[in-house]
């Protein structure tokens, strides 16, 4: 089953801008699970090179890497870049009972 991820256009734009600043064409954006507690996880984004076991999920024209160890918790993820109440990324997974900060 393919992993599904949603992303708003501003998040995709911010990731592309950051990747351009890195100026390393082989880098891609990796979505990962930072840590799990209870029935949900906290997520992160980093730049990395693709590994053979990675799934590539294309969202908003951007290829995201998902490692096999994170597939279950990443499926259904929502990545947004918000300007309010404070500027920054908000990564949640409503399908895993993760609706935001707590």
Gaussian input, Z-matrix of N, CA and C with variables (Angstrom, degrees):
# hf/3-21g

backbone

0 1
 N
 C     1     B1
 C     2     B2     1     A1
 N     3     B3     2     A2     1     D1
 C     4     B4     3     A3     2     D2
 C     5     B5     4     A4     3     D3
 N     6     B6     5     A5     4     D4
 C     7     B7     6     A6     5     D5
 C     8     B8     7     A7     6     D6
 N     9     B9     8     A8     7     D7
 C    10    B10     9     A9     8     D8
 C    11    B11    10    A10     9     D9
 N    12    B12    11    A11    10    D10
 C    13    B13    12    A12    11    D11
 C    14    B14    13    A13    12    D12
 N    15    B15    14    A14    13    D13
 C    16    B16    15    A15    14    D14
 C    17    B17    16    A16    15    D15
 N    18    B18    17    A17    16    D16
 C    19    B19    18    A18    17    D17
 C    20    B20    19    A19    18    D18
 N    21    B21    20    A20    19    D19
 C    22    B22    21    A21    20    D20
 C    23    B23    22    A22    21    D21
 N    24    B24    23    A23    22    D22
 C    25    B25    24    A24    23    D23
 C    26    B26    25    A25    24    D24
 N    27    B27    26    A26    25    D25
 C    28    B28    27    A27    26    D26
 C    29    B29    28    A28    27    D27
 N    30    B30    29    A29    28    D28
 C    31    B31    30    A30    29    D29
 C    32    B32    31    A31    30    D30
 N    33    B33    32    A32    31    D31
 C    34    B34    33    A33    32    D32
 C    35    B35    34    A34    33    D33
 N    36    B36    35    A35    34    D34
 C    37    B37    36    A36    35    D35
 C    38    B38    37    A37    36    D36
 N    39    B39    38    A38    37    D37
 C    40    B40    39    A39    38    D38
 C    41    B41    40    A40    39    D39
 N    42    B42    41    A41    40    D40
 C    43    B43    42    A42    41    D41
 C    44    B44    43    A43    42    D42
 N    45    B45    44    A44    43    D43
 C    46    B46    45    A45    44    D44
 C    47    B47    46    A46    45    D45
 N    48    B48    47    A47    46    D46
 C    49    B49    48    A48    47    D47
 C    50    B50    49    A49    48    D48
 N    51    B51    50    A50    49    D49
 C    52    B52    51    A51    50    D50
 C    53    B53    52    A52    51    D51
 N    54    B54    53    A53    52    D52
 C    55    B55    54    A54    53    D53
 C    56    B56    55    A55    54    D54
 N    57    B57    56    A56    55    D55
 C    58    B58    57    A57    56    D56
 C    59    B59    58    A58    57    D57
 N    60    B60    59    A59    58    D58
 C    61    B61    60    A60    59    D59
 C    62    B62    61    A61    60    D60
 N    63    B63    62    A62    61    D61
 C    64    B64    63    A63    62    D62
 C    65    B65    64    A64    63    D63
 N    66    B66    65    A65    64    D64
 C    67    B67    66    A66    65    D65
 C    68    B68    67    A67    66    D66
 N    69    B69    68    A68    67    D67
 C    70    B70    69    A69    68    D68
 C    71    B71    70    A70    69    D69
 N    72    B72    71    A71    70    D70
 C    73    B73    72    A72    71    D71
 C    74    B74    73    A73    72    D72
 N    75    B75    74    A74    73    D73
 C    76    B76    75    A75    74    D74
 C    77    B77    76    A76    75    D75
 N    78    B78    77    A77    76    D76
 C    79    B79    78    A78    77    D77
 C    80    B80    79    A79    78    D78
 N    81    B81    80    A80    79    D79
 C    82    B82    81    A81    80    D80
 C    83    B83    82    A82    81    D81
 N    84    B84    83    A83    82    D82
 C    85    B85    84    A84    83    D83
 C    86    B86    85    A85    84    D84
 N    87    B87    86    A86    85    D85
 C    88    B88    87    A87    86    D86
 C    89    B89    88    A88    87    D87
 N    90    B90    89    A89    88    D88
 C    91    B91    90    A90    89    D89
 C    92    B92    91    A91    90    D90
 N    93    B93    92    A92    91    D91
 C    94    B94    93    A93    92    D92
 C    95    B95    94    A94    93    D93
 N    96    B96    95    A95    94    D94
 C    97    B97    96    A96    95    D95
 C    98    B98    97    A97    96    D96
 N    99    B99    98    A98    97    D97
 C   100   B100    99    A99    98    D98
 C   101   B101   100   A100    99    D99
 N   102   B102   101   A101   100   D100
 C   103   B103   102   A102   101   D101
 C   104   B104   103   A103   102   D102
 N   105   B105   104   A104   103   D103
 C   106   B106   105   A105   104   D104
 C   107   B107   106   A106   105   D105
 N   108   B108   107   A107   106   D106
 C   109   B109   108   A108   107   D107
 C   110   B110   109   A109   108   D108
 N   111   B111   110   A110   109   D109
 C   112   B112   111   A111   110   D110
 C   113   B113   112   A112   111   D111
 N   114   B114   113   A113   112   D112
 C   115   B115   114   A114   113   D113
 C   116   B116   115   A115   114   D114
 N   117   B117   116   A116   115   D115
 C   118   B118   117   A117   116   D116
 C   119   B119   118   A118   117   D117
 N   120   B120   119   A119   118   D118
 C   121   B121   120   A120   119   D119
 C   122   B122   121   A121   120   D120
 N   123   B123   122   A122   121   D121
 C   124   B124   123   A123   122   D122
 C   125   B125   124   A124   123   D123
 N   126   B126   125   A125   124   D124
 C   127   B127   126   A126   125   D125
 C   128   B128   127   A127   126   D126
 N   129   B129   128   A128   127   D127
 C   130   B130   129   A129   128   D128
 C   131   B131   130   A130   129   D129
 N   132   B132   131   A131   130   D130
 C   133   B133   132   A132   131   D131
 C   134   B134   133   A133   132   D132
 N   135   B135   134   A134   133   D133
 C   136   B136   135   A135   134   D134
 C   137   B137   136   A136   135   D135
 N   138   B138   137   A137   136   D136
 C   139   B139   138   A138   137   D137
 C   140   B140   139   A139   138   D138
 N   141   B141   140   A140   139   D139
 C   142   B142   141   A141   140   D140
 C   143   B143   142   A142   141   D141
 N   144   B144   143   A143   142   D142
 C   145   B145   144   A144   143   D143
 C   146   B146   145   A145   144   D144
 N   147   B147   146   A146   145   D145
 C   148   B148   147   A147   146   D146
 C   149   B149   148   A148   147   D147
 N   150   B150   149   A149   148   D148
 C   151   B151   150   A150   149   D149
 C   152   B152   151   A151   150   D150
 N   153   B153   152   A152   151   D151
 C   154   B154   153   A153   152   D152
 C   155   B155   154   A154   153   D153
 N   156   B156   155   A155   154   D154
 C   157   B157   156   A156   155   D155
 C   158   B158   157   A157   156   D156
 N   159   B159   158   A158   157   D157
 C   160   B160   159   A159   158   D158
 C   161   B161   160   A160   159   D159
 N   162   B162   161   A161   160   D160
 C   163   B163   162   A162   161   D161
 C   164   B164   163   A163   162   D162
 N   165   B165   164   A164   163   D163
 C   166   B166   165   A165   164   D164
 C   167   B167   166   A166   165   D165
 N   168   B168   167   A167   166   D166
 C   169   B169   168   A168   167   D167
 C   170   B170   169   A169   168   D168
 N   171   B171   170   A170   169   D169
 C   172   B172   171   A171   170   D170
 C   173   B173   172   A172   171   D171
 N   174   B174   173   A173   172   D172
 C   175   B175   174   A174   173   D173
 C   176   B176   175   A175   174   D174
 N   177   B177   176   A176   175   D175
 C   178   B178   177   A177   176   D176
 C   179   B179   178   A178   177   D177
 N   180   B180   179   A179   178   D178
 C   181   B181   180   A180   179   D179
 C   182   B182   181   A181   180   D180
 N   183   B183   182   A182   181   D181
 C   184   B184   183   A183   182   D182
 C   185   B185   184   A184   183   D183
 N   186   B186   185   A185   184   D184
 C   187   B187   186   A186   185   D185
 C   188   B188   187   A187   186   D186
 N   189   B189   188   A188   187   D187
 C   190   B190   189   A189   188   D188
 C   191   B191   190   A190   189   D189
 N   192   B192   191   A191   190   D190
 C   193   B193   192   A192   191   D191
 C   194   B194   193   A193   192   D192
 N   195   B195   194   A194   193   D193
 C   196   B196   195   A195   194   D194
 C   197   B197   196   A196   195   D195
 N   198   B198   197   A197   196   D196
 C   199   B199   198   A198   197   D197
 C   200   B200   199   A199   198   D198
 N   201   B201   200   A200   199   D199
 C   202   B202   201   A201   200   D200
 C   203   B203   202   A202   201   D201
 N   204   B204   203   A203   202   D202
 C   205   B205   204   A204   203   D203
 C   206   B206   205   A205   204   D204
 N   207   B207   206   A206   205   D205
 C   208   B208   207   A207   206   D206
 C   209   B209   208   A208   207   D207
 N   210   B210   209   A209   208   D208
 C   211   B211   210   A210   209   D209
 C   212   B212   211   A211   210   D210
 N   213   B213   212   A212   211   D211
 C   214   B214   213   A213   212   D212
 C   215   B215   214   A214   213   D213
 N   216   B216   215   A215   214   D214
 C   217   B217   216   A216   215   D215
 C   218   B218   217   A217   216   D216
 N   219   B219   218   A218   217   D217
 C   220   B220   219   A219   218   D218
 C   221   B221   220   A220   219   D219
 N   222   B222   221   A221   220   D220
 C   223   B223   222   A222   221   D221
 C   224   B224   223   A223   222   D222
 N   225   B225   224   A224   223   D223
 C   226   B226   225   A225   224   D224
 C   227   B227   226   A226   225   D225
 N   228   B228   227   A227   226   D226
 C   229   B229   228   A228   227   D227
 C   230   B230   229   A229   228   D228
 N   231   B231   230   A230   229   D229
 C   232   B232   231   A231   230   D230
 C   233   B233   232   A232   231   D231
 N   234   B234   233   A233   232   D232
 C   235   B235   234   A234   233   D233
 C   236   B236   235   A235   234   D234
 N   237   B237   236   A236   235   D235
 C   238   B238   237   A237   236   D236
 C   239   B239   238   A238   237   D237
 N   240   B240   239   A239   238   D238
 C   241   B241   240   A240   239   D239
 C   242   B242   241   A241   240   D240
 N   243   B243   242   A242   241   D241
 C   244   B244   243   A243   242   D242
 C   245   B245   244   A244   243   D243
 N   246   B246   245   A245   244   D244
 C   247   B247   246   A246   245   D245
 C   248   B248   247   A247   246   D246
 N   249   B249   248   A248   247   D247
 C   250   B250   249   A249   248   D248
 C   251   B251   250   A250   249   D249
 N   252   B252   251   A251   250   D250
 C   253   B253   252   A252   251   D251
 C   254   B254   253   A253   252   D252
 N   255   B255   254   A254   253   D253
 C   256   B256   255   A255   254   D254
 C   257   B257   256   A256   255   D255
 N   258   B258   257   A257   256   D256
 C   259   B259   258   A258   257   D257
 C   260   B260   259   A259   258   D258
 N   261   B261   260   A260   259   D259
 C   262   B262   261   A261   260   D260
 C   263   B263   262   A262   261   D261
 N   264   B264   263   A263   262   D262
 C   265   B265   264   A264   263   D263
 C   266   B266   265   A265   264   D264
 N   267   B267   266   A266   265   D265
 C   268   B268   267   A267   266   D266
 C   269   B269   268   A268   267   D267
 N   270   B270   269   A269   268   D268
 C   271   B271   270   A270   269   D269
 C   272   B272   271   A271   270   D270
 N   273   B273   272   A272   271   D271
 C   274   B274   273   A273   272   D272
 C   275   B275   274   A274   273   D273
 N   276   B276   275   A275   274   D274
 C   277   B277   276   A276   275   D275
 C   278   B278   277   A277   276   D276
 N   279   B279   278   A278   277   D277
 C   280   B280   279   A279   278   D278
 C   281   B281   280   A280   279   D279
 N   282   B282   281   A281   280   D280
 C   283   B283   282   A282   281   D281
 C   284   B284   283   A283   282   D282
 N   285   B285   284   A284   283   D283
 C   286   B286   285   A285   284   D284
 C   287   B287   286   A286   285   D285
 N   288   B288   287   A287   286   D286
 C   289   B289   288   A288   287   D287
 C   290   B290   289   A289   288   D288
 N   291   B291   290   A290   289   D289
 C   292   B292   291   A291   290   D290
 C   293   B293   292   A292   291   D291
 N   294   B294   293   A293   292   D292
 C   295   B295   294   A294   293   D293
 C   296   B296   295   A295   294   D294
 N   297   B297   296   A296   295   D295
 C   298   B298   297   A297   296   D296
 C   299   B299   298   A298   297   D297
 N   300   B300   299   A299   298   D298
 C   301   B301   300   A300   299   D299
 C   302   B302   301   A301   300   D300
 N   303   B303   302   A302   301   D301
 C   304   B304   303   A303   302   D302
 C   305   B305   304   A304   303   D303

   B1=1.4515
   B2=1.5316
   B3=1.3065
   B4=1.4658
   B5=1.5255
   B6=1.3051
   B7=1.4577
   B8=1.5196
   B9=1.3277
   B10=1.4611
   B11=1.5201
   B12=1.3244
   B13=1.4544
   B14=1.5283
   B15=1.3218
   B16=1.4671
   B17=1.5179
   B18=1.3380
   B19=1.4611
   B20=1.5218
   B21=1.3454
   B22=1.4549
   B23=1.5291
   B24=1.3208
   B25=1.4698
   B26=1.5232
   B27=1.3309
   B28=1.4605
   B29=1.5372
   B30=1.3216
   B31=1.4762
   B32=1.5212
   B33=1.3293
   B34=1.4650
   B35=1.5236
   B36=1.3156
   B37=1.4666
   B38=1.5299
   B39=1.3291
   B40=1.4676
   B41=1.5327
   B42=1.3371
   B43=1.4646
   B44=1.5264
   B45=1.3416
   B46=1.4784
   B47=1.5245
   B48=1.3403
   B49=1.4681
   B50=1.5288
   B51=1.3246
   B52=1.4664
   B53=1.5255
   B54=1.3203
   B55=1.4564
   B56=1.5312
   B57=1.3148
   B58=1.4711
   B59=1.5270
   B60=1.3191
   B61=1.4585
   B62=1.5262
   B63=1.3258
   B64=1.4704
   B65=1.5299
   B66=1.3355
   B67=1.4648
   B68=1.5336
   B69=1.3407
   B70=1.4688
   B71=1.5291
   B72=1.3260
   B73=1.4596
   B74=1.5261
   B75=1.3317
   B76=1.4665
   B77=1.5283
   B78=1.3234
   B79=1.4645
   B80=1.5253
   B81=1.3250
   B82=1.4626
   B83=1.5231
   B84=1.3016
   B85=1.4596
   B86=1.5258
   B87=1.3256
   B88=1.4602
   B89=1.5225
   B90=1.3314
   B91=1.4602
   B92=1.5196
   B93=1.3313
   B94=1.4697
   B95=1.5269
   B96=1.3168
   B97=1.4578
   B98=1.5196
   B99=1.3283
   B100=1.4643
   B101=1.5308
   B102=1.3154
   B103=1.4597
   B104=1.5239
   B105=1.3133
   B106=1.4633
   B107=1.5156
   B108=1.3233
   B109=1.4634
   B110=1.5121
   B111=1.2997
   B112=1.4582
   B113=1.5212
   B114=1.3394
   B115=1.4566
   B116=1.5220
   B117=1.3468
   B118=1.4581
   B119=1.5259
   B120=1.3267
   B121=1.4619
   B122=1.5181
   B123=1.3122
   B124=1.4637
   B125=1.5254
   B126=1.3119
   B127=1.4564
   B128=1.5173
   B129=1.3254
   B130=1.4517
   B131=1.5151
   B132=1.3228
   B133=1.4558
   B134=1.5211
   B135=1.3188
   B136=1.4561
   B137=1.5160
   B138=1.3108
   B139=1.4565
   B140=1.5195
   B141=1.3407
   B142=1.4550
   B143=1.5291
   B144=1.3188
   B145=1.4585
   B146=1.5216
   B147=1.3077
   B148=1.4561
   B149=1.5179
   B150=1.3309
   B151=1.4578
   B152=1.5357
   B153=1.3336
   B154=1.4742
   B155=1.5263
   B156=1.3157
   B157=1.4695
   B158=1.5344
   B159=1.3291
   B160=1.4672
   B161=1.5219
   B162=1.3178
   B163=1.4592
   B164=1.5249
   B165=1.3250
   B166=1.4631
   B167=1.5222
   B168=1.3358
   B169=1.4588
   B170=1.5258
   B171=1.3355
   B172=1.4558
   B173=1.5220
   B174=1.3349
   B175=1.4609
   B176=1.5266
   B177=1.3106
   B178=1.4692
   B179=1.5353
   B180=1.3323
   B181=1.4598
   B182=1.5184
   B183=1.3234
   B184=1.4581
   B185=1.5289
   B186=1.3359
   B187=1.4680
   B188=1.5217
   B189=1.3304
   B190=1.4637
   B191=1.5230
   B192=1.3167
   B193=1.4509
   B194=1.5261
   B195=1.3317
   B196=1.4619
   B197=1.5237
   B198=1.3245
   B199=1.4643
   B200=1.5130
   B201=1.3338
   B202=1.4657
   B203=1.5252
   B204=1.3240
   B205=1.4617
   B206=1.5231
   B207=1.3481
   B208=1.4664
   B209=1.5261
   B210=1.3219
   B211=1.4596
   B212=1.5284
   B213=1.3131
   B214=1.4597
   B215=1.5265
   B216=1.3227
   B217=1.4712
   B218=1.5334
   B219=1.3432
   B220=1.4663
   B221=1.5306
   B222=1.3300
   B223=1.4581
   B224=1.5373
   B225=1.3327
   B226=1.4636
   B227=1.5178
   B228=1.3224
   B229=1.4606
   B230=1.5303
   B231=1.3155
   B232=1.4629
   B233=1.5262
   B234=1.3414
   B235=1.4657
   B236=1.5200
   B237=1.3209
   B238=1.4607
   B239=1.5195
   B240=1.3121
   B241=1.4569
   B242=1.5104
   B243=1.3325
   B244=1.4635
   B245=1.5206
   B246=1.2983
   B247=1.4631
   B248=1.5236
   B249=1.3429
   B250=1.4575
   B251=1.5135
   B252=1.2966
   B253=1.4617
   B254=1.5198
   B255=1.3462
   B256=1.4605
   B257=1.5177
   B258=1.3284
   B259=1.4495
   B260=1.5197
   B261=1.3368
   B262=1.4548
   B263=1.5098
   B264=1.3367
   B265=1.4564
   B266=1.5236
   B267=1.3325
   B268=1.4599
   B269=1.5277
   B270=1.3196
   B271=1.4620
   B272=1.5209
   B273=1.3160
   B274=1.4582
   B275=1.5260
   B276=1.3136
   B277=1.4523
   B278=1.5249
   B279=1.3467
   B280=1.4714
   B281=1.5200
   B282=1.3302
   B283=1.4737
   B284=1.5257
   B285=1.3428
   B286=1.4672
   B287=1.5319
   B288=1.3231
   B289=1.4659
   B290=1.5209
   B291=1.3133
   B292=1.4664
   B293=1.5118
   B294=1.3237
   B295=1.4661
   B296=1.5121
   B297=1.3057
   B298=1.4502
   B299=1.5028
   B300=1.3147
   B301=1.4679
   B302=1.5163
   B303=1.3222
   B304=1.4726
   B305=1.5092
   A1=109.13
   A2=115.20
   A3=120.63
   A4=110.88
   A5=115.11
   A6=121.84
   A7=109.28
   A8=117.06
   A9=120.90
   A10=109.68
   A11=115.05
   A12=122.71
   A13=107.34
   A14=116.64
   A15=121.70
   A16=108.32
   A17=115.92
   A18=120.21
   A19=108.46
   A20=116.31
   A21=116.97
   A22=109.76
   A23=116.03
   A24=120.40
   A25=112.24
   A26=117.95
   A27=120.29
   A28=110.82
   A29=117.74
   A30=120.85
   A31=110.06
   A32=116.97
   A33=120.55
   A34=110.34
   A35=116.99
   A36=121.13
   A37=110.73
   A38=117.43
   A39=121.51
   A40=111.33
   A41=117.46
   A42=120.60
   A43=109.93
   A44=116.82
   A45=119.98
   A46=111.28
   A47=116.98
   A48=120.98
   A49=110.95
   A50=116.99
   A51=121.18
   A52=110.54
   A53=117.61
   A54=121.00
   A55=110.80
   A56=117.04
   A57=121.10
   A58=110.48
   A59=117.35
   A60=121.28
   A61=111.32
   A62=117.02
   A63=121.15
   A64=110.74
   A65=116.25
   A66=122.77
   A67=112.60
   A68=115.81
   A69=121.89
   A70=106.82
   A71=117.49
   A72=121.01
   A73=115.53
   A74=118.63
   A75=119.95
   A76=113.18
   A77=117.95
   A78=120.56
   A79=111.44
   A80=114.17
   A81=122.11
   A82=107.30
   A83=116.31
   A84=121.04
   A85=108.95
   A86=115.47
   A87=121.67
   A88=109.46
   A89=115.60
   A90=122.75
   A91=106.24
   A92=116.28
   A93=117.98
   A94=110.25
   A95=114.48
   A96=122.14
   A97=107.22
   A98=116.11
   A99=121.55
   A100=110.03
   A101=115.94
   A102=120.27
   A103=109.73
   A104=115.23
   A105=122.44
   A106=107.78
   A107=115.87
   A108=119.51
   A109=108.72
   A110=113.99
   A111=118.47
   A112=109.12
   A113=115.18
   A114=119.22
   A115=112.57
   A116=117.51
   A117=118.94
   A118=111.36
   A119=114.47
   A120=120.35
   A121=110.93
   A122=114.91
   A123=122.94
   A124=106.34
   A125=116.19
   A126=121.72
   A127=112.04
   A128=114.92
   A129=120.63
   A130=111.16
   A131=114.72
   A132=123.04
   A133=107.57
   A134=116.68
   A135=121.52
   A136=108.32
   A137=117.20
   A138=120.90
   A139=108.33
   A140=115.27
   A141=120.71
   A142=108.28
   A143=115.90
   A144=120.29
   A145=108.69
   A146=115.56
   A147=120.38
   A148=111.20
   A149=115.19
   A150=122.80
   A151=107.94
   A152=117.90
   A153=120.27
   A154=114.09
   A155=117.62
   A156=120.39
   A157=113.13
   A158=118.06
   A159=121.26
   A160=112.32
   A161=115.30
   A162=121.63
   A163=106.46
   A164=117.20
   A165=121.71
   A166=107.28
   A167=115.74
   A168=122.31
   A169=107.02
   A170=116.94
   A171=121.35
   A172=109.42
   A173=115.15
   A174=122.37
   A175=107.81
   A176=117.93
   A177=122.08
   A178=111.25
   A179=116.40
   A180=121.14
   A181=114.52
   A182=116.79
   A183=122.78
   A184=108.69
   A185=116.21
   A186=120.45
   A187=110.05
   A188=115.23
   A189=122.00
   A190=108.97
   A191=116.67
   A192=122.24
   A193=110.09
   A194=115.71
   A195=121.59
   A196=106.80
   A197=116.15
   A198=120.88
   A199=110.86
   A200=117.53
   A201=120.98
   A202=113.49
   A203=117.41
   A204=120.75
   A205=112.61
   A206=117.39
   A207=121.06
   A208=113.88
   A209=117.95
   A210=120.81
   A211=113.77
   A212=117.47
   A213=119.61
   A214=111.73
   A215=117.40
   A216=120.26
   A217=112.53
   A218=117.76
   A219=121.29
   A220=111.36
   A221=117.86
   A222=120.67
   A223=110.43
   A224=116.22
   A225=121.66
   A226=113.45
   A227=117.57
   A228=123.09
   A229=112.23
   A230=115.62
   A231=123.03
   A232=107.83
   A233=115.66
   A234=121.34
   A235=107.48
   A236=115.94
   A237=120.69
   A238=109.78
   A239=115.01
   A240=120.23
   A241=105.35
   A242=116.03
   A243=121.86
   A244=110.68
   A245=116.20
   A246=121.69
   A247=111.05
   A248=116.93
   A249=121.45
   A250=108.34
   A251=121.86
   A252=130.05
   A253=113.51
   A254=117.69
   A255=118.47
   A256=106.86
   A257=115.50
   A258=120.59
   A259=111.11
   A260=115.69
   A261=119.48
   A262=112.29
   A263=114.51
   A264=121.20
   A265=110.15
   A266=114.89
   A267=121.57
   A268=105.84
   A269=115.65
   A270=121.14
   A271=107.73
   A272=115.40
   A273=121.23
   A274=109.34
   A275=115.19
   A276=120.24
   A277=108.84
   A278=116.35
   A279=119.78
   A280=113.02
   A281=118.24
   A282=119.68
   A283=111.86
   A284=117.25
   A285=121.83
   A286=111.30
   A287=116.36
   A288=122.24
   A289=113.71
   A290=117.02
   A291=120.31
   A292=107.73
   A293=116.15
   A294=122.30
   A295=112.04
   A296=118.49
   A297=120.56
   A298=112.08
   A299=114.45
   A300=120.56
   A301=111.37
   A302=115.09
   A303=120.60
   A304=109.58
   D1=133.61
   D2=-179.13
   D3=-75.25
   D4=143.46
   D5=177.39
   D6=-76.62
   D7=136.62
   D8=176.75
   D9=-111.85
   D10=136.12
   D11=178.78
   D12=-138.27
   D13=137.14
   D14=174.68
   D15=-106.77
   D16=147.09
   D17=179.07
   D18=-149.51
   D19=137.00
   D20=175.21
   D21=-80.35
   D22=161.09
   D23=-173.70
   D24=-65.05
   D25=-31.13
   D26=179.06
   D27=-68.03
   D28=-37.47
   D29=176.52
   D30=-62.65
   D31=-45.00
   D32=178.86
   D33=-60.98
   D34=-41.62
   D35=179.73
   D36=-63.12
   D37=-45.43
   D38=-179.23
   D39=-64.43
   D40=-38.88
   D41=178.24
   D42=-66.21
   D43=-44.67
   D44=178.29
   D45=-59.63
   D46=-43.47
   D47=179.49
   D48=-60.66
   D49=-43.70
   D50=-179.72
   D51=-66.75
   D52=-37.74
   D53=179.22
   D54=-67.49
   D55=-37.79
   D56=177.60
   D57=-62.85
   D58=-37.88
   D59=179.06
   D60=-65.85
   D61=-31.90
   D62=177.98
   D63=-66.90
   D64=-31.50
   D65=176.97
   D66=55.34
   D67=41.55
   D68=176.80
   D69=-129.11
   D70=100.73
   D71=-172.59
   D72=-59.64
   D73=-22.77
   D74=-178.70
   D75=-83.39
   D76=-6.03
   D77=179.90
   D78=-79.84
   D79=143.32
   D80=174.46
   D81=-131.01
   D82=168.08
   D83=178.62
   D84=-89.98
   D85=126.10
   D86=177.49
   D87=-104.95
   D88=133.49
   D89=172.84
   D90=-100.37
   D91=129.15
   D92=-177.28
   D93=-139.60
   D94=164.31
   D95=175.63
   D96=-91.95
   D97=118.08
   D98=179.99
   D99=-73.24
   D100=-51.18
   D101=172.95
   D102=-162.70
   D103=156.99
   D104=-178.88
   D105=-116.13
   D106=136.41
   D107=169.98
   D108=-147.52
   D109=142.76
   D110=-175.14
   D111=62.68
   D112=-131.25
   D113=-177.77
   D114=-105.78
   D115=18.61
   D116=179.19
   D117=-145.79
   D118=174.25
   D119=-175.08
   D120=-128.17
   D121=165.99
   D122=171.25
   D123=-113.53
   D124=142.20
   D125=-168.56
   D126=-118.30
   D127=161.80
   D128=176.69
   D129=-145.74
   D130=167.78
   D131=175.97
   D132=-126.20
   D133=141.52
   D134=175.89
   D135=-150.15
   D136=166.24
   D137=174.57
   D138=-98.88
   D139=138.79
   D140=-174.38
   D141=-157.42
   D142=168.10
   D143=173.18
   D144=-96.41
   D145=151.96
   D146=-178.20
   D147=-69.86
   D148=136.89
   D149=175.35
   D150=-107.67
   D151=154.95
   D152=-176.35
   D153=-56.18
   D154=-31.74
   D155=-176.28
   D156=-85.73
   D157=-4.97
   D158=-178.37
   D159=-72.03
   D160=145.18
   D161=167.22
   D162=-94.14
   D163=138.08
   D164=175.64
   D165=-104.16
   D166=120.67
   D167=179.66
   D168=-112.03
   D169=120.97
   D170=-179.43
   D171=-94.71
   D172=122.23
   D173=-179.50
   D174=-136.01
   D175=130.19
   D176=-179.75
   D177=54.00
   D178=34.03
   D179=-179.57
   D180=74.33
   D181=9.02
   D182=-177.70
   D183=-113.23
   D184=131.43
   D185=178.02
   D186=-87.30
   D187=124.24
   D188=178.71
   D189=-111.52
   D190=139.03
   D191=176.87
   D192=-92.20
   D193=136.67
   D194=175.39
   D195=-131.83
   D196=119.99
   D197=178.42
   D198=-76.11
   D199=154.34
   D200=-177.74
   D201=-60.50
   D202=-29.97
   D203=-179.40
   D204=-72.56
   D205=-14.30
   D206=-177.05
   D207=-110.44
   D208=-4.00
   D209=-171.67
   D210=-55.25
   D211=-46.03
   D212=-175.43
   D213=-63.77
   D214=-43.83
   D215=-177.29
   D216=-78.99
   D217=-20.40
   D218=-178.72
   D219=-87.55
   D220=-26.49
   D221=-178.65
   D222=-58.76
   D223=124.87
   D224=-178.76
   D225=93.13
   D226=6.53
   D227=-176.67
   D228=-62.90
   D229=148.37
   D230=174.75
   D231=-123.11
   D232=119.20
   D233=179.31
   D234=-112.81
   D235=119.56
   D236=179.49
   D237=-129.65
   D238=147.91
   D239=168.38
   D240=-110.60
   D241=120.84
   D242=-175.86
   D243=-110.12
   D244=147.71
   D245=175.82
   D246=-98.38
   D247=-17.76
   D248=-177.16
   D249=-142.47
   D250=143.14
   D251=4.51
   D252=-75.06
   D253=-22.24
   D254=170.56
   D255=-140.71
   D256=148.25
   D257=-175.92
   D258=-72.41
   D259=131.92
   D260=176.34
   D261=156.16
   D262=176.64
   D263=179.58
   D264=-78.05
   D265=143.25
   D266=171.95
   D267=-128.38
   D268=114.29
   D269=-177.41
   D270=-115.83
   D271=117.08
   D272=-178.86
   D273=-133.44
   D274=167.09
   D275=174.32
   D276=-139.22
   D277=88.19
   D278=-179.00
   D279=-56.93
   D280=-29.24
   D281=-179.54
   D282=-71.85
   D283=-13.37
   D284=178.70
   D285=-115.52
   D286=26.97
   D287=178.79
   D288=63.98
   D289=24.00
   D290=178.57
   D291=-112.81
   D292=102.37
   D293=-176.32
   D294=-108.51
   D295=5.99
   D296=178.89
   D297=138.64
   D298=-166.78
   D299=-176.98
   D300=-64.02
   D301=151.41
   D302=177.42
   D303=-147.06

